Amino acid sequence: MKKLHIVGNWKMSLNKQDSIDLANKIKSISKKEYLNIEVAPTSLYVDHIVKILEESDVNVISQNFDYENLGSYTGGVCLDQLKEIGITKTILGHSERRSKFNESDDQVNKKLETVLNSELDVIFCFDSYEQVPFELIKNNLKNNDNLKLILAYEPTWAIGTGETASIDHIEEIHTKVKNTLTECSLENIPILYGGSVNPSNSREILSSANVDGVLVGGASTKFDQLLGIVNSI
């Protein structure tokens, strides 16, 4: 069976105690051999969640980062700071960062170039084929046989709406991206789907030929739903 990824993006949905309680529940989840499970808490609580899950089969990643390094950047969180607390991967370019925080494609792509040349891995989110910077990836991804980069297709209209793209639509976009990656000799890059994923639709989505995992929002903040997605495989 191919390697699958379940990534839970907690966004800004949980307070400190709720985050700690959820982490204490999910640390009991046993990772299947072909499954990689990760969660992204709000940056304020990342350090606490790292410590809770450090002996578990669930990895902790960051929701975002700023491309500048240590310095006078009020409110920023840089890659070196994430690495310092044990974070080895970050999400980048989530549709909410683009739409609600006005991060442009140029800004997101600059951050992608930064992280591809760092020690951290990255999940790059896109909501259309045109948003994937294939040349930038090809020029900056040094080694295509690891998980330095994962792509995540998340149509904006499906984020937090309860509406999920059809399997045919997901396959169409994923196939088009994978074909172009293959043309660029980047065929080993996984592609996740994100957009109102839940236990009732995750099995069908994860069974799709060109889907390598799911990026889960609201359902990942509820233990029973997250467990249901894990057990749906």
BELJO-V356661 format. One record per helix or strand of 2 or more residues. SS is the DSSP state (helix for helix, strand for strand). FROM is the first residue (numbers start at 0). LEN is the number of residues. If there is no record, write none. Layout:
SS|FROM|LEN  SS|FROM|LEN
This chain:
strand|3|6  helix|15|11  strand|34|6  helix|42|11  strand|57|3  helix|78|6  strand|88|4  helix|94|6  helix|104|12  strand|120|6  helix|128|3  helix|133|7  strand|148|5  helix|155|3  helix|166|17  strand|190|4  helix|201|5  strand|212|4  helix|217|4  helix|222|9
